[in-house]
Amino acid sequence: MKLTLVSPTALLGSAVLLSACSTPNRVEQHLGADAVIEQVTEGEYKGMYRNLYRTPVEQRQYPANCEADCYPAHPAVSCKTPAQDCQYTGPQQSPALDTGFSLQWLGHASFLVNAPDGQQLLIDPVFGQFDWPVSWAQHFAGIIKRPYTPKLSAEQLAATNAVLYSHLHYDHFSHASIAQIGTAAKYYVPLGMANYMPKGGYNVVEQGWYSHSQLDGLNIHLVPAHHFNSRKLFNDHNQAMWGGWLLEHSGKTLFFAGDTGYSEHFKDIQQRYGDIDICLIPIASYHHDKDGDWYRYVHTTPEDALVAAAELGCKVMIPWGYGNASWQMGDHSSHSPLLRLLHMQQQLNSQVPLLILNEGDSVAL
């Protein structure tokens, strides 16, 4: 018989690790009198969450459409090949808003936000293009081999006060990233998503649409998005809510739309909260040759995003979803959505100021 000696230090480390993994999370639900919870009440889909506005395929219409020549080259977008591996080189100007918010775009849907009171928030942090196991499978499928940048330091992660996740899809919600951020931050998620958090003593707040939480001087509102939710291949479709986030401090607002298609919910949000100072709105993952209508139904095209920004009363719109680290599902290339956005801004004579960022760029507003 062969005996393997294990040091007391290693045993202690293993015990601490096992203890951490078994520590239950602390979960609160913040709903309030104004919360909206849209669920199926009967039949085989009973209990599933659903969108506020549901339109049959044959009745779907959109306020604006790009019909042809949607991706012309733009002098402010410098690319290695057409619409691929690009950098925006134009002016990065926005109105003098004096909101006190600052942010860094980390790529795809991930943002680091500093609130006016100095609190640091992470929105949909996924430090890599996907969470496991999709991150593992993509290499075998030969999908998206571009590196993901930038990365946050351990000190930056440790300074995080709050983490906001919009929904469960693997490019928006990451167990690996949550493990890096740790348990010191408070995690805000839509209803039902606490069931998908890793265990280990995390502080989790679940919210319904139009409910809010308060973190010192910062109000955190969950608002509707027009999308869907799932994490597993089977049996959990729409078992948790999805949404966008509205941050408010001293009357100044920052809106993150989450993955969403165009619907009347944008007008509803403006009616409840007034014109929005800073709008982070997706412009990608809308195009697909076979199922284009489904993709657009749950993802805004660039022209949909421009219309939504006008309906929200956005004082500045920052688009996201494109980029050299984007995953390109439903897009022609890394920067085709940005080229279409700049083209449709002119076609629609949009008066919403655009602030175009490259991945890693920071801005104070």
FIMARPA-113832 format. One record per residue: residue in one letter; x, y, z of N, C-alpha, C, O in turn. Coordinates in steps of 0.1 Angstrom, whole numbers, padded with zeros to 4 digits, always signed. Each point is the difference from the previous one (the first is absolute). Example, Ala and Ser with C-alpha at 12.3 -4.5 7.8 and 13.67 -1.06 7.14 Angstrom:
# residues 2
a+0132-0057+0078-0009+0012+0000+0009+0012+0000+0010+0000+0007s-0014+0011-0014+0009+0011+0000-0008+0011+0008+0005+0011+0001
# end
This chain:
# residues 365
m+0009-0012+0000-0009+0012+0000+0009+0012+0000+0010+0001+0008k-0014+0009-0016+0008+0012-0001-0007+0012+0007-0012+0002-0004l+0018+0004+0013-0006+0011+0007+0005+0013-0006+0011+0002-0003t-0021+0008+0001+0004+0013-0004-0003+0010+0011-0011+0001+0005l+0022+0006-0001-0001+0010+0011-0005+0013-0006+0005+0005-0010v-0014+0001+0017-0006+0013-0004+0003+0010+0012-0002-0003+0011s+0007+0014-0015+0004+0010+0010-0012+0006+0007-0011+0001-0006p+0012+0003+0019-0011+0006+0007-0005+0013-0008-0012+0003+0001t+0021+0004-0007-0003+0012-0007-0010-0004-0012-0010+0007-0002a+0014-0017-0005-0009-0004-0011-0013-0005+0004-0010+0003-0006l+0010-0010+0018-0013-0005+0005-0009+0012+0004-0012+0000-0002l+0018+0010+0008-0007+0012+0005-0005+0007-0012-0012+0005+0000g+0020-0004-0011-0005+0007-0012-0012-0007-0006-0009+0006-0005s+0010-0020+0004-0011-0007-0005-0013+0001+0008-0011+0001-0005a+0013+0000+0018-0012+0001+0009-0006+0014-0002-0012+0001+0000v+0020+0009-0001-0005+0013-0003-0008+0001-0013-0010+0006-0001l+0016-0013-0009-0006+0000-0014-0013-0007+0001-0010+0005-0006l+0009-0016+0012-0012-0008+0001-0011+0008+0008-0012+0000-0003s+0017+0007+0014-0009+0007+0008-0006+0012-0008-0012+0003+0001a+0020+0004-0009-0004+0011-0008-0011-0005-0011-0010+0007-0002c+0013-0019-0004-0009-0005-0010-0013-0003+0006-0010+0000-0007s+0009-0004+0019-0012-0005+0006-0008+0011+0007-0011-0002+0005t+0017+0014-0004-0006+0011+0007-0012+0005-0008+0001+0003-0012p-0013-0003+0017-0012+0005-0007+0001+0014-0004+0006+0008+0008n-0012-0004-0019-0001+0014-0003-0011+0007+0008-0009-0007+0005r+0010+0020-0003-0011+0008+0006-0008+0007-0011+0006+0008-0007v-0019-0012+0006-0008+0005-0011-0011+0009+0006-0008-0004+0009e+0006+0016-0015-0011+0009+0003-0008+0002-0012+0005-0001-0011q-0018+0003+0012-0008+0004-0011-0006+0014+0002-0006+0003+0010h+0009+0006-0020-0005+0014+0001-0010+0001-0011+0003+0000-0012l-0016+0001+0016-0011+0002-0010-0006+0013+0001+0001+0009-0009g-0009-0006+0020-0006+0013+0001-0014+0000-0007-0003-0009-0008a-0004+0019+0011-0014+0001-0005-0001+0002-0015-0010-0004-0006d+0021+0009-0001-0001+0003-0014+0006-0011-0008+0001+0001-0013a+0004-0012+0019+0007-0010-0008-0010-0007-0009-0011-0002+0003v+0016-0001-0015-0007-0007-0011+0006-0014-0002+0012-0001-0002i-0020-0009+0004+0005-0014-0002-0009-0006-0010-0011-0004+0003e+0016+0001-0015-0008-0005-0011+0003-0015-0002+0011-0004-0004q-0020-0004+0008+0001-0015-0001-0012-0006-0006-0011+0005+0001v+0013-0017-0007-0010-0008-0005-0008-0006+0012+0006-0005+0009t-0019+0005-0010-0008-0004+0012-0006-0014-0001-0005-0005+0009e+0005+0000-0021-0006-0014-0002+0006-0007-0012+0007+0006-0008g-0010-0018+0007+0004-0008-0011+0014-0006+0002+0006+0001+0011e+0000-0006-0022+0013-0007+0002+0011+0010+0003+0011-0004+0004y-0012+0017-0007+0010+0010+0002-0003+0007+0013+0007+0011+0002k-0015-0016+0006-0004+0007+0013+0013+0003+0008+0008-0009+0002g-0007+0021+0003+0011+0004+0008+0012+0007-0007+0008+0006+0006m-0008-0008-0020+0010+0006-0008-0001+0015+0000-0012+0005-0002y+0023+0002+0003-0001+0015-0003-0001+0003-0014+0004-0009-0009r-0009+0021+0005-0002+0003-0014+0001+0015-0001+0000+0008+0009n+0001-0004-0022+0002+0014-0003-0013+0008+0002-0011-0006-0001l+0012+0019+0003-0012+0008+0002-0008+0001-0013-0012+0000+0000y+0019+0002-0011-0006+0001-0013+0004-0012-0009+0011-0002-0003r-0021-0005-0001+0002-0012-0008-0008+0001-0013-0012+0001+0000t+0019-0002-0011-0006+0002-0013+0002-0012-0009+0012-0005-0001p-0022-0001-0005+0002-0011-0009+0008+0004-0012+0001+0011-0003v+0006-0021-0002+0010+0002-0011-0007+0008-0011+0007+0010-0005e-0019-0013+0000-0006+0006-0011-0004+0015+0003-0003+0007-0010q+0003-0003+0022-0004+0014+0004+0012+0009+0004-0002+0011+0004r+0014-0017-0004+0012+0008+0005+0004+0011-0010+0002-0003-0012q-0002+0015+0017+0005+0011-0008+0009+0009+0009+0000-0001+0012y+0009+0008-0019+0010+0008+0007+0000+0014-0006-0003+0002-0012p+0006+0008+0021-0001+0014-0005+0009+0004-0011-0003+0009-0008a+0014-0016+0007+0010+0004-0011+0007-0013-0004+0002-0010+0007n+0002+0010-0020+0006-0012-0006+0011+0004-0010-0003+0009-0008c+0014-0015+0009+0011+0002-0010-0003-0011-0011+0001-0012+0003e-0003+0016-0015-0004-0009-0010+0012-0004-0009+0000-0012-0005a+0009+0021+0002+0011-0003-0009+0012+0008+0003-0001+0011+0006d+0013-0015-0009+0013+0007+0002+0001+0004+0014+0002+0012+0003c-0004-0021+0006-0001+0003+0015+0014+0001+0006+0001+0005+0012y+0010-0009-0018+0013+0000+0006+0010+0007-0008+0011-0006-0002p-0013+0018-0002+0010+0007-0007+0012+0004+0009-0001+0002+0012a+0013-0002-0018+0012+0003+0007-0002+0015+0006-0006+0008-0006h+0013-0006+0017-0001+0013+0006+0014+0006+0003+0008-0008+0005p-0005+0020-0008+0013+0005+0002+0005+0000+0015+0012+0000+0002a-0021-0001+0007+0004+0000+0014+0002-0014+0006+0002-0002+0012v-0004-0008-0021+0001-0014+0005+0012-0006-0009-0002-0003-0012s+0013+0001+0018+0012-0006-0006+0001-0015+0002+0000-0004+0011c+0000-0003-0022-0001-0015+0001+0012-0007-0008+0005+0006-0010k-0001-0017+0016+0011-0008-0007-0006-0006-0013+0007-0001-0010t-0019-0004+0011-0007-0006-0012-0014+0006+0001-0004+0005+0011p-0004-0005-0022-0013+0007+0001-0009-0004+0012-0003-0012+0001a+0000+0022+0007-0009-0002+0012+0005-0009+0010-0007-0005+0008q+0020+0001-0008+0005-0010+0009+0013+0005+0006+0009+0006-0007d-0007-0009+0020+0012+0005+0007+0002+0015-0001+0010+0004-0006c-0019+0003+0012-0001+0015-0003+0003+0008+0013-0001-0006+0011q+0003+0018-0013+0001+0010+0011-0008+0012-0004+0001+0005-0012y-0009+0001+0021-0006+0012-0003+0010+0012+0003+0005+0000+0011t-0003+0008-0021+0010+0011+0001-0006+0014+0000+0008+0010+0000g-0021-0009+0000-0006+0013+0000-0001+0006+0013+0005-0005+0010p-0011+0017-0009-0001+0008+0012-0009-0008+0010-0010-0005-0004q+0014+0006+0017-0008-0006+0010-0005+0011+0009+0005+0003+0011q-0016+0003-0016-0005+0012+0007-0015-0003+0005-0007-0008-0007s+0004+0014+0018-0014-0002+0005-0004+0014+0006+0009+0008+0003p-0022-0006-0001-0004+0012+0006+0005+0001+0014+0004-0010+0007a-0003+0023-0002+0005+0002+0014-0011-0003+0010-0008+0008+0003l+0008-0021+0001-0011-0005+0008+0002+0002+0015-0010+0003+0008d+0022-0003-0004+0004+0001+0015-0008-0009+0008-0006+0005+0010t+0005-0018-0013-0007-0009+0008+0007-0006+0012-0006-0004+0010g+0019+0005-0011+0008-0006+0011+0003-0015-0003+0008-0006+0007f-0014+0000-0017+0003-0014-0004+0012-0001-0009+0002+0009-0008s+0006-0019+0010+0011-0003-0010-0001-0015-0002-0005-0008+0008l+0010+0004-0020-0001-0014-0003+0012-0004-0009+0006+0008-0007q-0004-0021+0006+0009-0007-0009-0007-0011-0007-0006-0008+0007w+0007+0008-0020-0006-0012-0008+0011-0011+0000+0011+0002-0006l-0015-0013+0011+0009-0012+0001-0001-0009-0012+0007-0010+0000g-0016+0013-0009-0003-0009-0011-0013-0007+0001-0005-0002+0011h-0001+0000-0023-0013-0007-0001-0011+0008+0008-0003+0011-0003a-0001-0017+0014-0011+0006+0009+0006+0004+0013-0008+0005+0009s+0021-0006-0007+0005+0002+0014+0005+0015+0002+0007+0005-0009f-0011+0000+0020+0004+0014+0003+0004+0001+0015-0005-0007+0008l+0015+0015-0006+0004+0005+0014-0006+0014+0001+0004+0008-0008v-0012-0006+0018-0006+0013+0003+0004+0005+0013-0001-0007+0010n+0005+0020-0009+0002+0007+0012-0012+0010+0002-0002+0009-0008a-0005-0010+0019-0011+0008+0003+0005+0014+0006+0011+0001+0004p-0020+0009-0004+0004+0013+0005+0005+0000+0015+0008+0008+0004d-0013-0018+0004+0005-0001+0014+0012-0008+0001+0004-0003+0012g+0003-0001-0023+0012-0008+0001-0001-0015+0000+0010-0007+0000q-0023+0002+0000-0001-0015+0000+0003-0005-0014-0003+0006-0010q+0009-0018+0010+0003-0007-0012-0009-0011-0003-0003-0009+0009l-0003+0008-0021-0009-0010-0004+0006-0007-0013+0006+0006-0008l-0009-0019+0007+0002-0007-0012-0013-0005-0006-0009-0005+0007i+0007+0007-0020-0012-0003-0007+0003-0012-0009+0009+0001-0009d-0016-0012+0010+0002-0012-0008+0014-0004-0002+0005-0002-0011p+0003+0002+0022+0014-0004-0002+0002-0014-0004-0004-0009+0007v+0010+0007-0018+0005-0013-0005+0014+0002-0005+0002+0005-0011f+0007-0010+0019+0014+0002-0003+0005-0011-0010+0008-0009+0005g-0012+0010-0017+0002-0011-0010-0012+0001-0008-0010+0006+0004q+0010-0012-0016-0012+0002-0009-0012-0008+0005-0011+0005-0003f+0013-0016+0010-0011-0008+0005+0004-0006+0013+0012+0000+0004d-0022-0004+0004+0002-0008+0012+0002-0014-0004-0004-0004-0011w+0010-0004+0020+0000-0015-0003-0014-0006+0001-0008+0005+0008p+0005-0015-0016+0008-0008-0009+0001+0005-0015+0007-0005-0008v-0014+0016+0005+0000+0006-0013+0014+0004-0004+0004-0001-0011s+0003+0007+0021+0014+0004-0003+0008-0011-0004+0010+0001-0008w-0012-0013+0014+0007-0012-0004-0004-0005-0014+0009-0004-0008a-0022+0004+0006-0005-0006-0013+0004+0008-0012+0002-0005-0011q-0001+0019+0013+0002+0009-0011+0014-0004-0007+0001+0002-0012h+0009-0006+0020+0013-0003-0005-0001-0012-0010+0007+0000-0010f-0015-0010+0014-0001-0012-0008-0008+0003-0012+0002-0007-0011a-0011+0017+0011-0008+0003-0011+0006+0010-0009-0004+0003-0011g+0016+0002+0015+0007+0010-0008-0007+0014-0001+0002+0007-0010i-0009-0004+0021-0007+0013+0000+0008+0010+0008+0004-0002+0011i-0003+0014-0017+0005+0012+0007+0012-0002+0008+0000-0002+0012k+0011+0002-0019+0013-0003+0006+0007+0013+0004+0012+0000+0004r-0018+0012-0006+0006+0012+0003+0002+0002+0015-0009-0005+0008p+0020+0011-0003+0002+0002+0014-0011+0010+0006-0004+0009-0007y+0001-0011+0019-0009+0009+0007+0008+0010+0008+0008-0004+0008t-0010+0017-0010+0006+0010+0008-0010+0011+0003-0010+0001-0007p+0012+0007+0017+0011+0000+0010-0003-0008+0012-0011-0006+0001k+0020+0005+0008-0002-0007+0013+0001+0009+0011+0007+0010+0000l-0015-0013+0011+0001+0008+0012+0010-0006+0010+0001-0013+0001s+0006+0021+0006+0009-0005+0010-0007-0006+0013-0012+0003+0001a+0019-0010+0007-0006-0005+0012-0004+0011+0009-0010-0001+0007e+0018+0012-0007-0004+0012+0008-0013+0006-0005-0008+0005+0008q+0007-0004-0021-0012+0006-0005-0012-0009+0003-0011+0005+0004l+0012-0018-0005-0011-0009+0003-0004+0001+0015-0012+0000+0003a+0022+0001+0005-0002+0001+0015-0008+0013+0004-0006+0000+0010a+0007+0010-0019-0006+0013+0003-0015+0000-0004-0006+0011+0002t+0001-0021-0007-0013-0001-0005-0011+0000+0011+0001-0008+0009n-0010+0017-0009-0011+0001+0010-0012-0008-0004-0007-0006+0008a+0004+0006-0021-0012-0007-0005+0002-0005-0014+0008+0005-0008v-0014-0017+0005+0000-0006-0013-0014-0002-0004-0009-0005+0007l+0006+0009-0020-0013+0000-0005+0000-0010-0013+0007+0003-0009y-0015-0013+0010-0002-0009-0012-0014+0001-0006-0009+0001+0008s+0009-0001-0021-0013+0002-0007-0007-0013-0003-0013+0000+0001h+0020-0010-0004-0006-0013-0003+0010-0011+0000+0012+0003+0002l-0016-0015-0005+0008-0012+0003+0009-0005-0012+0009-0008+0002h-0010+0014-0013+0007-0005-0012+0015+0001+0002+0005+0008+0007y+0002-0018-0013+0014-0002+0004+0010+0012-0003+0011+0000+0005d-0016+0009-0014+0009+0011-0003-0004+0012+0009+0005+0011-0002h-0014-0013+0012-0005+0011+0009+0001-0004+0014+0000+0009+0009f+0001-0022-0006+0000-0004+0014+0010-0011+0002+0000-0010-0007s+0010+0012+0016+0012-0009+0000+0003-0004+0015+0003+0008+0008h-0003-0021-0006+0004-0005+0013+0015+0002+0002+0004+0004+0011a+0004-0005-0021+0014+0002+0001+0003+0014+0004+0009+0003+0008s-0016+0007-0014+0002+0014+0003-0005+0003+0015+0007+0008+0007i-0018-0014-0003-0005+0002+0013+0010-0005+0010+0003+0007+0011a+0004-0018-0013+0010-0005+0009+0012+0010+0001+0006+0001+0011q-0003+0005-0022+0011+0010+0000-0004+0013+0008+0008+0005+0007i-0020-0001-0008-0005+0012+0007-0001-0003+0015+0004+0009+0008g-0009-0020-0004-0001-0004+0014-0013+0004+0007-0009+0004-0007t+0009-0006+0020-0012+0001+0008-0002+0014+0006-0010+0003+0007a+0020+0006-0008-0001+0013+0006-0011+0009-0007-0006+0008+0007a+0005-0010-0020-0010+0008-0007-0014-0006+0002-0002-0011+0004k-0008+0020-0007-0014-0005+0001-0004-0002-0015+0003+0008-0009y-0011-0019+0007-0003-0004-0014-0015+0003-0002-0009-0005+0008y+0005+0012-0018-0013+0004-0003-0004-0008-0013+0006+0001-0010v-0018-0008+0011-0004-0008-0012-0015+0000-0001-0007+0003+0010p+0001-0006-0021-0014-0001-0001-0005-0012+0007+0007-0009+0004l-0021+0009-0001-0006-0011+0007+0003-0014-0006+0000-0002-0012g+0004-0007+0021+0002-0014-0004+0015-0003-0003+0004-0011+0000m+0004+0022-0002+0014-0002-0004+0009-0004+0012+0011-0005-0002a-0016+0008+0014+0008-0005+0012+0002-0015+0000+0010-0004+0006n-0019-0003-0012+0001-0015+0000+0012-0004-0009+0004-0011+0001y+0001+0020-0009+0011-0004-0009+0013+0006+0004+0010-0002-0006m-0010+0009+0018+0013+0005+0005+0008-0011+0006-0006-0010+0005p+0019+0010-0006+0008-0010+0007-0001+0002+0015-0003+0011+0004k+0004-0022+0003+0000+0000+0014+0013+0005+0006+0010-0002-0006g-0010+0008+0018+0012+0004+0006-0001+0013+0008+0010+0006+0003g-0022-0003+0002-0002+0011+0009-0001+0014-0008+0004+0010+0006y-0010-0011-0017-0002+0013-0008-0013+0007+0005-0010-0007+0004n+0010+0020-0004-0011+0008+0003-0008+0004-0012+0005+0007-0009v-0017-0012+0007-0008+0001-0012-0013+0007+0003-0007-0003+0009v+0004+0013-0018-0013+0007+0000-0007-0003-0013+0005+0003-0011e-0017-0009+0012-0008-0002-0011-0011+0011-0002-0005+0004+0010q+0003+0000-0022-0010+0011-0002-0010-0004-0011+0004-0007-0009g-0016+0013+0009-0009-0001-0010+0000+0013-0009+0006+0010+0005w-0011-0010-0016-0001+0012-0009-0006+0011+0008-0010-0001+0006y+0016+0013-0007-0004+0012+0006+0001+0000+0015-0006+0009+0007s+0013-0018-0002+0004+0001+0015+0013+0006+0001+0008+0001-0010h-0004+0003+0022+0013+0006+0002+0006-0003+0014-0007-0004+0009s+0020+0005-0009+0008-0002+0012+0008+0013+0002+0002+0007-0009q+0002-0005+0021+0008+0011+0003+0014-0004+0006+0000-0008+0010l+0010+0013-0016+0014-0003+0005+0006+0013+0004+0006+0007-0009d-0006-0004+0021+0004+0014+0005-0008+0010-0008-0013+0000+0001g+0019+0009-0008-0007+0010-0007-0005-0003-0014-0005+0008-0008l+0008-0021+0004-0003-0004-0014-0013-0009+0000-0001-0009+0007n-0008+0013-0016-0012-0008-0002+0002-0009-0012+0005+0004-0011i-0008-0017+0013+0002-0010-0011-0013-0006-0004-0007-0007+0008h+0002+0010-0020-0013-0004-0005+0002-0011-0010+0008+0001-0009l-0016-0012+0010-0001-0009-0011-0012+0004-0009-0011+0002+0005v+0014-0002-0018-0010+0004-0009-0002-0011-0011+0009-0008-0001p-0020+0008-0006-0002-0011-0010+0010+0001-0011+0005+0010-0004a-0003-0022-0002+0007-0002-0013-0009-0009-0008-0008-0008+0005h+0010+0008-0018-0008-0009-0009+0010-0011-0005+0006+0001-0010h-0006-0012+0018+0010-0010-0003-0005-0014+0005-0012-0002-0001f+0020-0006+0006-0004-0013+0006+0012-0005+0009+0010+0007+0001n-0012-0018+0005+0010-0004+0010+0001-0016+0001-0010-0007+0000s+0022+0002+0001+0002-0014+0002+0015-0001+0003+0009+0008-0003r-0006-0020+0009+0014-0003+0004+0004-0014-0005+0011-0003-0004k-0021-0006+0005+0002-0014-0003-0005-0003-0014-0008+0008-0006l+0012-0019+0001-0005-0004-0013-0015-0004+0000-0007+0003-0009f+0003-0009+0020-0014-0003+0002-0006+0004+0013+0008+0002+0010n-0021+0000-0009-0007+0000+0013+0001+0013+0008-0005+0000+0011d+0011+0010-0016+0001+0013+0008-0004+0012-0008+0004+0011+0004h-0010-0013-0016-0003+0012-0008-0009+0010+0007-0011-0004+0004n+0015+0016-0003-0007+0011+0006-0005-0003+0015-0010+0005+0004q+0018-0012+0003-0003-0003+0014+0005+0012+0009-0003+0000+0012a+0011+0009-0018+0004+0012+0007-0003+0012-0008+0000-0001-0013m-0002+0013+0019-0002+0012-0008+0013+0005-0006+0010-0005+0002w-0012+0014-0011+0011+0007-0007-0003+0015+0001-0012+0004+0004g+0021+0005-0007-0003+0014+0001+0012+0009-0003+0011-0005-0003g-0014+0018+0004+0011+0010-0001+0001+0007+0014-0008-0003+0009w+0018+0011-0008+0002+0007+0013+0000+0015-0002+0006+0005-0009l-0012+0002+0019+0000+0015+0000+0007+0004+0013-0006-0003+0011l+0017+0010-0012+0006+0006+0012-0003+0014+0001+0000+0008-0009e-0004-0004+0022-0003+0015+0002+0006+0005+0012+0000-0006+0011h+0007+0017-0012+0006+0007+0011-0002+0015-0001+0004+0006-0009s-0011+0000+0019-0002+0014+0000-0006+0005-0012+0003+0011-0005g-0013-0019-0001-0007+0004-0012+0007-0003-0013-0006+0003-0010k+0018-0008+0010+0007-0003-0012-0001-0015-0002+0000-0008+0009t-0002+0004-0022-0003-0014-0003+0009-0006-0010+0005+0007-0010l-0002-0020+0012+0007-0008-0010-0008-0013-0002-0004-0007+0009f+0002+0004-0022-0009-0011-0004+0008-0010-0008+0007+0003-0010f-0008-0016+0014+0006-0011-0007-0011-0009-0005-0008-0005+0008a+0006+0004-0021-0012-0007-0005+0000-0015+0001-0011-0006-0001g+0023+0000+0003+0000-0015+0000-0002-0004-0015-0003+0008-0009d+0004-0021+0007-0004-0006-0013-0015+0003-0002-0007-0004+0009t+0003+0009-0020-0014+0004-0002-0003+0002-0014+0009+0005-0008g-0021-0008+0004-0005+0004-0013-0008+0013+0002-0002+0005+0011y-0002+0001-0022-0008+0012+0001-0014-0003+0003-0006-0009-0005s+0000+0016+0015-0014-0001+0003-0004+0013+0007+0008+0009+0002e-0021-0008+0002-0006+0012+0007+0006+0002+0014-0002+0010+0006h+0010-0020-0001+0005+0002+0013+0009+0012+0002+0002+0005+0010f+0005-0001-0021+0008+0012+0000-0008+0012+0004+0004+0008+0008k-0015-0006-0015-0009+0011+0003-0005+0000+0015-0001+0010+0006d-0002-0023-0002-0004-0001+0014+0010+0004+0010-0003+0007+0010i+0016-0010-0012+0011+0004+0009+0001+0015+0000+0002+0006+0011q-0003+0000-0022+0001+0015+0000-0012+0006+0007+0002+0010+0007q-0013-0015-0008-0012+0005+0007+0001-0001+0015-0004+0009+0007r+0011-0019-0003+0002-0002+0015+0011+0008+0006-0001+0005+0011y+0012-0004-0019+0012+0006+0006+0004+0013-0006+0010+0007+0004g-0017-0003-0015+0004+0013-0007+0012-0003-0010+0004-0011-0001d+0001+0022-0005+0011-0002-0010+0012-0005+0008+0003+0004+0011i+0005-0013-0018+0011-0006+0006+0013+0007-0004+0002+0004-0012d+0007-0002+0021+0012+0007-0003+0010-0009-0009+0004+0005-0011i-0001-0017+0016+0010-0008-0007-0007-0013-0004-0006-0007+0009c+0006+0003-0021-0007-0013-0005+0011-0009-0006+0006+0003-0010l-0005-0015+0016+0008-0011-0005-0009-0009-0008-0007-0008+0007i+0008+0007-0020-0010-0007-0008+0007-0009-0010+0009+0004-0006p-0013-0017+0005+0006-0009-0009-0004+0002-0014-0011+0005-0003i+0021-0007-0006-0003+0002-0015+0003-0013-0008+0001+0001-0012a+0002-0012+0019+0005-0012-0007-0009-0012+0001-0010+0000+0007s+0014-0011-0014-0006-0013+0001-0014+0000-0005-0009-0007+0006y+0006+0014-0016-0014+0001-0006-0001-0007-0013-0011-0002-0005h+0022-0002-0001+0000-0004-0014+0002-0015-0001+0010-0005+0006h-0018-0002-0013+0002-0014-0003-0008-0004-0012-0012+0003-0001d+0019-0010-0009-0007-0003-0012-0012-0008+0001-0010+0002-0007k+0010-0012+0016-0011-0010+0001-0011+0005+0009-0012+0000-0003d+0016+0005+0015-0010+0004+0010+0001+0015+0003+0000+0004+0012g+0002+0004-0022+0002+0014+0002-0011+0007+0009+0003+0009+0008d-0016-0013-0011-0010+0006+0008+0001-0003+0015-0003+0009+0008w+0006-0021-0005+0002-0003+0015+0011+0008+0006-0001+0005+0011y+0012-0004-0018+0012+0007+0005-0004+0015+0003+0002+0005+0010r-0009+0001-0020-0004+0014+0002-0010+0001+0011-0001+0011+0006y-0008-0020-0005-0011+0001+0010+0006+0001+0014-0006+0007+0008v+0018-0012-0005+0005+0000+0013+0014+0007+0001+0006+0000+0010h-0002+0007-0021+0012+0008-0001-0002+0012-0008-0006-0001-0011t+0010+0013+0016-0002+0012-0008+0010+0001-0011+0012-0002+0002t-0017+0006-0014+0009+0004-0011+0005+0014+0004-0005+0006+0009p+0015-0002-0016+0005+0014+0002-0011+0010-0002-0001+0010+0008e-0008-0011-0018-0011+0009-0001-0010-0001+0011-0006+0010+0004d+0003-0022+0000-0009-0002+0012+0006+0007+0012-0007+0007+0008a+0020-0008-0006+0007+0007+0012-0002+0015-0001-0002+0006+0010l+0004-0001-0022-0001+0015-0002-0015+0004+0004-0002+0011+0006v-0008-0018-0011-0014+0003+0003-0002-0001+0015-0006+0009+0006a+0011-0020+0000-0002-0002+0014+0006+0012+0008-0005+0005+0010a+0017-0001-0014+0007+0011+0007-0008+0013-0001+0000+0007+0010a-0006-0005-0021-0009+0012-0001-0012-0001+0009-0004+0010+0006e-0002-0022-0005-0012-0002+0008+0004+0001+0015-0008+0004+0008l+0020-0008-0005+0005+0001+0014+0004+0014+0004+0002+0003+0012g-0001+0006-0022+0005+0013+0003+0014+0001+0004+0005+0008+0008c+0003-0017-0014+0015-0002+0004+0007+0013-0004-0001+0005-0011k+0009+0000+0021+0008+0012-0003+0013-0004-0006+0007+0009-0006v-0003-0021+0008+0011-0006-0008-0002-0015+0000-0005-0006+0009m+0008+0000-0021-0001-0015-0001+0014-0005-0003+0007+0004-0008i-0004-0015+0016+0012-0007-0002-0004-0014-0005-0006-0008+0008p+0010+0004-0020-0004-0013-0005+0010-0011+0005+0011+0003+0003w-0016-0015-0003+0009-0011+0004-0005-0013-0008-0010+0000-0006g+0019-0010+0007-0003-0013-0006+0008-0003-0012+0003-0012-0003y+0002+0022-0004+0010-0002-0011+0014-0001+0006+0002+0001+0012g+0008-0001-0020+0014+0001+0005+0009-0012-0004-0005-0011-0003n+0017+0013+0005+0010-0011-0003-0001-0012+0009+0005-0010-0004a-0010+0012+0015-0002-0012+0009-0015-0005+0000-0004-0008+0008s-0004+0014-0016-0014-0004-0001-0001-0014-0005+0009-0005-0007w-0020-0002+0009-0001-0014-0004-0006-0002-0013+0000-0011-0006q-0006+0022+0000-0004+0001-0014-0012-0009-0003-0004-0001-0012m-0002-0006+0021-0012-0008-0004-0011+0009-0004-0004+0009+0007g+0000-0011-0020-0010+0009-0005+0005+0012-0006-0008+0009-0003d+0021-0008+0000+0006+0012-0006+0008-0004-0012+0006-0011+0000h-0004+0020-0009+0009-0002-0012+0014+0000+0004+0008-0009-0005s-0004+0017+0014+0014+0002+0004+0001+0008+0013-0010+0003+0006s+0022-0001-0001+0002+0006+0013-0006+0014+0001-0005+0004+0010h+0006+0004-0021-0004+0014+0000-0012+0003-0010-0002+0012-0002s-0004-0022-0003-0011+0003-0009-0011+0007+0007-0006+0009-0006p+0003-0012+0019-0011+0007+0007+0004+0015+0001-0009+0009-0001l+0021-0006+0004+0004+0014+0002-0001+0008-0013-0005+0011-0001l+0009-0017-0010-0001+0006-0013-0015+0003-0004-0003+0010-0005r-0005-0020+0009-0015+0002-0003-0005+0011+0009-0009+0007-0004l+0013-0006+0016-0004+0010+0009+0003+0014-0005-0009+0009-0001l+0021-0007-0003+0005+0013-0005-0008+0003-0013-0003+0012-0003h+0001-0022-0005-0008+0002-0013-0014+0004+0003-0006+0010-0006m-0001-0017+0015-0014+0003+0003-0002+0012+0009-0011+0006-0001q+0021-0002+0008-0001+0013+0007-0002+0012-0010-0008+0009+0002q+0015-0010-0014-0002+0010-0010-0013-0002-0007-0007+0010-0003q+0003-0023+0000-0012-0002-0008-0012+0004+0008-0010+0005-0006l+0010-0007+0019-0011+0004+0008+0000+0014+0006-0009+0005+0006n+0020+0002-0009+0003+0013+0005-0002+0000+0015-0006+0009+0006s+0012-0019+0001-0002-0002+0014+0007+0012+0008+0011+0004-0003q-0018+0001+0012+0005+0012+0008+0006-0005+0014+0004+0008+0008v-0004-0021-0006+0006-0005+0012+0015+0000-0001+0005-0007-0009p+0002+0013+0018+0015+0000-0001+0005-0014+0003-0004-0007+0009l+0014+0003-0018+0006-0013+0002+0014+0002+0005+0008+0009-0003l-0004-0018+0013+0014+0000+0005+0005-0014-0003-0004-0010+0006i+0013+0009-0016+0005-0013-0005+0013-0003+0007+0009+0008+0001l-0009-0020+0005+0012-0004+0008+0006-0012-0007-0007-0008-0007n+0020+0006+0009+0007-0013-0003+0001-0007+0013+0000+0006+0011e+0002-0019-0012+0001-0008+0012+0011+0005+0009+0012+0001-0005g-0015+0001+0018+0010+0005+0009+0000+0014+0002+0006+0005+0010d-0013+0003-0018-0001+0014+0002-0008+0004+0012-0009-0007+0004s+0013+0018+0002-0006+0006+0012-0005+0014-0003+0006+0007-0008v-0017-0003+0015-0005+0013-0002-0007+0005+0013-0007-0008+0006a+0008+0020-0003-0007+0007+0011-0011+0008-0006+0002+0008-0009l-0014-0009+0014-0012+0007-0005-0006+0008+0011-0010+0007-0003
# end
